[in-house]
């Protein structure tokens, strides 16, 4: 650790996740819970009017608002905020830092390059007058923060140009490694086209070709436009909506080979390796688009096959579906790699970043 135990013992951290879904749990809630068990004085404040940070404002002549006071716990040393994108949050960061409270912002997507077909596009579009949120205010909040943590190094270049940042790779909960059952056959995809509007198209006709050869195709998640985007002739088999705690288990039970297509967009250049490690944690080999985080994951783990064209998608998926030895080797290597890629084993990375922020703020 870069901070002394005396400083570490007196640090009080408050964590404000953006949601109670995958984003909030993987990036903040589960790491905070692991650190609480390891002795850090950390409190998670779920997103709600009752548990958030309260502020008082005044209206200005130009129609904007100014923050005049903030109500935060008196013992707060570090405040960790996820995905801030409101103009008042930028002002709150300034006030907090003026009072020597370190503000850490966690970002796991490049909001400035969200595809128009993504469900989140309109929520963060700067010109949308129906919401105060904006990707530009997200940028401004990060500029004013003490420290910015991101899920990829690519996002550091977007949000931490000032140099006060740390990339922390996504990890998985320790408990998922205990699950040993896997599906016997078939291939599939885990996700929804609501947030992945142009990704499945990278596989072209490969999925239909494999279905025509009697390889079952299934989707983990609720119904979306999978059939339309892949131009399938058959009805798609969906597992239905799955809770976060059952998500990785459902992947293991649904197919034996996973596909992780990602369109070659600026948004996807910042996407993390999460889908890959979710599959590897339960011994499911995968084929992915050759985006940076998947090239990196392949180099580090020896797992995964990459496909850039529909022909490559067909060839790589069929190779894993037909080569039992390769599929087992990939499954075993994936489990071995994930043995030390858990949130519990790597919680110190979050702790070190938060303590680094306090050192910056009070140094």
N, C-alpha and C positions, 0 to 999 in steps of 0.2 A: 504494500500500500504506500501511496505517496504522502499520506497525511498521518501524523502521529496518533497513537491510541488515545492520548488525552483529548485531542480535538475530536476524534471519532466518537468518544463516549458522550460528549455533550451535544452532538449534532441532533437537532430535531427537524425531521423532514415531513412535509405535507405533500401528498401526491394527488393531483386532480386529473383523472383520466377523462378523455373526450367522450367515451361511451362505455357501456358494459358488455360490448361484443368483443370480437377478436382483437381489434385495434387496441382497446383499452386494457385487455387482459395480458396479451403477449408483451406489450411494450412497458406497461406500468404496474398493473394490479398484481399479476403473478410475481414479478421481480420484487415488489414491495412486500408481499406476503412472505416470500422466501427470506428477505432481509430482516423482517420482523422476527422470524424464527431464529435467525442467526444473531440477534441481539441489537439490531439498529432500532432506534426510536423513530418509527415511521408510521404515519397515519394516512390511510386512503380516504379521500373525501369524494364519494361518488357524485356524478353529475346530477344535481338537483338544486332547487331553490333553497332547500333547507341546509344543505351541507357545503354549498359553494362559498366563494369569497364575495362578501357583500361590499358594495361601493355606493357612495352618494355622488350625485352629479348636479350640475347646473346648466341651464340652456344658455347658449351664446347667441348674439345678434345674427350671426351668419347661419343659424339653424343647426349648428353642431352642438355637441355637449362636451363639458369638461368635468373630469373626475375631481372632486374636492376632498374626498376622504375614502379610505378603504378599511374595512373591518377584517382583520386576519387574526389567527391565534397569536397571542402575545409571545409565545415561546418559539415561534417559527424562525428557524435558521435558513432553511432551504424550502422553496416552493417549486414543485415540479408540475408544469402545465403542459398538456398535450393538445396540439393542433389549435393554438389560439389564432383567431382570424377576425376579431372585432376591433374597431378603432379604439374603443374604451380600454381594451386589454393592453394596448400599447402604452397608454397613459398610466395604467395601473402598474406596469412593469417599471416605469420610471420612478414612481412613488415608492414602490417596494425597495428598489435598489438604493434610493436616497436614504432609506431607513435601514440599510445594511442587511436586507433580506436577499439572499441569492435566488435568482430566478433561472431555473433550467427549463428549456422548452424541448419537447420531444416531437419530432416530425418523422412520419414513415411514408409519405407520398409527396411528389412534386405537384402541389396544387395549381401551379401556374400553367401546367401542361395537361390538365385533365381533358380527356376526349369528350366532345359534345354529347356523345351517346352514353356517357357514364352518368349514373344517377346522381353523382355528387357535383356534376359540372355546374348546374345552375345555382347551387348553394354557395359556391365560391367564386362565381363569375363577377368580376369587379363592376361591370356595367349593369348588373341586375339590381334594380331599385327595390325589389320585393324582399331583399335580405340585406342586413348590415354586414354580413360576412364577406370577405374578399381575400383572394390569394395575395393581393398586394399588402393587405394588413398582416397576413401571416408572415410575409417577408419582413415587414417593419417590426413586428414583435420579436422575430429572431435577431434582427439587427440590434435591438435594445437589450436583449437577454444577457445574463451573465455567461451562460453556456448553452450550447445547442447540441442535443444528442439526436442521432439519426440511425435508421436501420441499415443504411448503406453508405459507402464512401462517396458515391455519386451525389447523394443528397447533401453531404457536407459542402460540396461545391456550390450548391444552390442556397443553402440556409446559413452556412457558417463561413462566409467569405472573410469575416473579421478574424478568423483563426481561433476563436473560442468555441471549439466543438470537439465532439468525440463520436465516432461511429461505433455502435454496438449491434452486432449481428443478432438477428432473431434466434431464439432458442425454443425448446419445447419443454413442457412440464415433465418432471421425472416419472410421474405415474404412467405415462403412455408407453414407456419402454417395457413395462411389464406385460403388455398385451402381445400374445404370441400367435393368435389365430389369424389366418389370412385366407382370402378367397381362392378357390381352386382354378378359376379360369377367367378369361375375358380381360378387357382393357377399359379405361374410362377416364373421366375428367371430374375434378372437384371444383365447383364454383357456380357462378351465375352470370349470364350475359348482361345483367343489369349493371354490373361493375366491370365486366370484361367484354365490351361490345364488339371488338374487332380482333380478339385474340384467337378464337377457334378457327378463323378463316385461314390462319397460317398453315393448317394441315391440309387444306384443299380437299381433294376427293379421297384422301388416304383412309379416313374413317369409314366411308361408304364401301370402299374396296374391301376392307377387312371384314366388315359386316357381311358383305356378299360371299366371303369365304368362310362364313359361319363362326366368326369370332364375336362373342357377345360384347356389346358396348353399353356401359351404364354411366349415369351421372350422379354424383353425390351432391345433393341439394334439391331445392324445390324447382318446379317447372319454370323454364325461361326459354329463350329463343335458340336453344342449342341445335335443334333440328333444322331451323331456318338457316342459321349461320354455317352449318356443315352441309346443307343441301341434302339432308337424309331423306330416303324414301319411306323409312319406317318410323313408327312412333318411338320416341326416346324413353328409355326406362330411367326414371328418376327415383331416388331414395325418398324424396320428400324433405321438408325442412328438418334440419338436425341441430340439436343444441350444441353449444361450444364444447361442452365437456365430452360429448359423444362424437365430435367431428372426426378426429383422427381414427378412432375405433371403427367408424362407419366406412372410412376409406379402406381400411384393412379387410372389412367384410364384403366389400362391393366388387372389387376387381383385383387382378394379380399384376397388372402393369398399368402405370399411370402416365398420363400425358399432360404436359405443362406448356402449352403454346403461349407465346407472348409476342404481340405485334411489335415491329421495329419503330416504336414511337419514343419521343422524348420522355413521356410519362413512364413508360416501361423501362427506360434506362435506369431509373431510380428504384425500380421494384426489387424487393428483397428475395432471398432464397427460401422463404417460408414454406411454399408449397412443396419444394423438394425435400426439406427436412421433415415435414409432416409425413411424407410417404416413407422416407428412410427409417423413421422411428419405429415403424411397424413392418419393416421388411418388404416394402413395395418398390420394385425398380421403376425408374421413370425415364421418359424421353422429354426433353425440353428444347425450347428455342434458344439459340446461342447468345442470349443476353449476358452481360458482364457477370452478374452474380451467379449465373448457372455455369459459366465457364470456370469461374473461381471455385465454386462448390465441386465441380468435377475434378479440378486439379487437386484440391485438398483431400478429397475423400476417395477418389478413384471410382466413384459411382456416377451413374447416369450416362445417357447417350444424348447427343445433340442433333437437331434436325433443322435445317434452314429452308428446305423446299418441300412441297407435297410428296415428291418422290422419296426424299430422305425420311419424311415422317412415316411413310408406308414401310420402307425398308427397316428402319430402326424399331418400330413397333412390332413388326412381324418377327424380327430377330429375337426380341425378348419373349414374344408369345410362343415361339416354336423351339427355342433353345433352352431346355430345362436346366442344363448345367450353368449356363450364363445367368439365367434368371435367379438361380439359387445363390450363385456367387455374388451377384449384385445385391441381393437381399441381405446376405450375411455381412458383406462389407458395409452396407448402409447401417445396419444395427450396430456394428462395431464402431463406426465413426460417431454415431449419435450417443454413444455411452457417456461421453464427456461434453455433449452439446446441450445439456439441460439448463433450464433457468436456475435451478437450485445450485448447480455446480459453477455457474457463471454469474450469480447474483452480485458477486464482488465487483463486477464491471460497472454495474449501475451505481453501486455504493461509492466506488472510486470517482466516478464522474460527478456525483452529487457533492462529494467532499471537495473535489477540485474546484467546483463552482463556489463553494463557501470560502475556500482559500483565495480565489480570485477576488471575491467581493470584499473580503476583510483584510486582504494582504496589503 
